[in-house]
Amino acid sequence: MGAVVRAAEGDAQPAECFDRAHNTCGIVRACRLKGMLGEAVEAFNAVLDQYTLADLVANRSALARILLPG
C-alpha cells in the first residue's frame, strides 16, 4: 500500500521546508520540526508498507454490501 499511496500522492511534504524549490521559511537552518516531521513521515510510510492491496479488500463481502446495496 505504501507504493500505491506514494505513486498517487507523491512524497509527503508536511511542511514548506520539505519542498526545496519553494521553501521560503526563514528558520529552516535552526528548526528541529523538519526532522521530527520527517521521522513521522517515515513511520507513516513504514506502516503502509506492511500492507498490500489484498489486505485492503480482504473484507470484500462487507465492502460489497456497503458499496453495492440492493
C-alpha positions in Angstrom: 0.0 0.0 0.0 2.9 2.3 0.6 3.9 2.3 -3.0 0.3 2.9 -4.1 -0.1 5.9 -1.8 3.3 7.4 -2.8 2.5 6.9 -6.5 -0.9 8.5 -6.1 0.0 11.3 -3.7 3.8 11.8 -4.3 6.2 12.2 -1.4 4.7 13.5 1.7 5.6 17.1 2.4 4.0 18.0 5.7 5.7 21.5 5.8 7.0 24.0 3.3 10.6 23.2 4.2 10.3 19.8 2.6 9.9 21.4 -0.8 13.4 22.7 -1.7 12.2 24.6 -4.8 9.6 26.6 -3.0 10.9 26.8 0.6 10.9 30.4 2.0 11.0 29.5 5.7 13.4 31.8 7.4 14.3 29.5 10.3 14.9 26.3 8.3 18.6 26.1 9.3 17.8 26.1 13.0 14.4 24.4 13.0 14.0 21.0 14.6 10.5 20.4 13.4 11.6 19.2 9.9 13.5 16.3 11.5 10.5 15.4 13.6 8.1 15.6 10.7 10.5 13.6 8.5 10.6 10.9 11.1 6.8 10.8 11.3 6.6 10.5 7.5 9.0 7.6 7.6 6.9 5.9 10.2 3.7 6.5 8.2 5.3 5.0 5.1 6.7 2.1 7.1 3.2 1.2 8.4 1.7 1.5 4.9 4.5 -0.7 3.5 3.4 -3.5 5.8 0.1 -3.9 3.9 -0.9 -4.9 0.4 -3.9 -4.1 -1.8 -5.2 -7.6 -1.0 -5.2 -6.7 2.8 -7.3 -3.6 2.0 -10.0 -5.6 0.3 -9.9 -8.7 2.5 -13.4 -8.0 3.6 -14.9 -7.9 0.1 -18.4 -9.1 1.2 -18.8 -6.4 3.8 -17.5 -3.8 1.3 -19.8 -5.0 -1.4 -22.8 -4.8 1.0 -22.0 -1.1 1.7 -20.9 -0.1 -1.8 -23.4 -2.1 -3.8 -26.6 -2.2 -1.8 -29.7 -4.0 -3.1 
